[in-house]
Amino acid sequence: MKTLRLDLSESCIWCGSPELKATGATIARYQECSYCFVLCRNCKIKLAYPFQGERVDYEQIQKRKWSSAFHRADNEWIASILSNGPEPLWTEAAHAFLEHKTLDARYAYALKRVREAYLEGRSLRILEVGCNEGYATAVMARYGHRCTGIDIQKGATAAARRRYGPMYECCGIEDFERRTTGRFDLICAFEVIEHLADPRGFMSRCRKLLEPKGTVILTTPDGDRMAPDCWLQDLPPIHLTVFSRPTFQWLRNEGWLIDFPEDRGTTRPLRAIERRFRTMRNLHERIGEVPDVDPASKDFIYGAQTYVGFEKAMNSPTLTVRVLKSLARLAGIGLPSQAIVVRLQLAE
Ligand SMILES: [Zn+2]
């Protein structure tokens, strides 16, 4: 194990302040590296040090991580709903699913804006960064917008193309920004910025890709709801930062207008899980043709393949639900929990 020497003469990667404070010992170890936990007194960002850690194999992580199963299940549902036909009914059903039936509220605000534009007859150019298997981009595209989804995961973008069409590319925002001349009315990045080693670079690329009156909508785990010395959710090197509202407010210095449109409190994870399973069943009963991904249901169609990491538990769907509930009670183990929704625009 390499010993990490934390060089506090470095400055904050977000605001540039030298006012960094190491808040605790090692918070994570990955391969040959250990990560420390640093707080910037100026912008309140929490940082994992060192920043340039080993390259993270997201394809592997997604295969193993139990919470990824929810995203895979969401993808199956959305694909199934949209495959019913191009009629607005199915767009609305897929939208309703993403707004109300998933574990977290990450998509709700962006989808609301996208739907409003559709109802007003405006066609937007939309970029989703970190689109994974593409289902959110697919729903936004159904509202008649010109959408592009990008992700660094080759397998995920290939699957998205097969399923939803050619609007996906495997690349990071750096490459994309270099070779595109397009400008976007809306850039979305749901739970992405906390994974990036250069979140400032990400913001400046968003700036270049935005139409003058364009909007960026980000979501990220809510650092204001974590204790100061606490790193909830994925440990480094998966999540490298924890953002709070003051961290985003700092971007005002760089000409961004910022607000938090969905600041309406949080849902308790346990209740959210129970509600999700219940509402999935309701939706299934109403529409009939969408797959049932409630593990407690007798019609449960997935299996160990979807809920990888729970292979043993999956032999008993009831046990799986029990395991999920136990995890939920132990708050803080990677639960897909509350997000801050941030809306940014450039001041004129
Ligand atoms: Zn800072």
Boltz pocket constraint, residues with backbone or C-beta under 6 A from the ligand:
constraints:
  - pocket:
      binder: B
      contacts: [[A, 12], [A, 13], [A, 14], [A, 15], [A, 16], [A, 17], [A, 40], [A, 41], [A, 42], [A, 43], [A, 44], [A, 45]]
      max_distance: 6.0
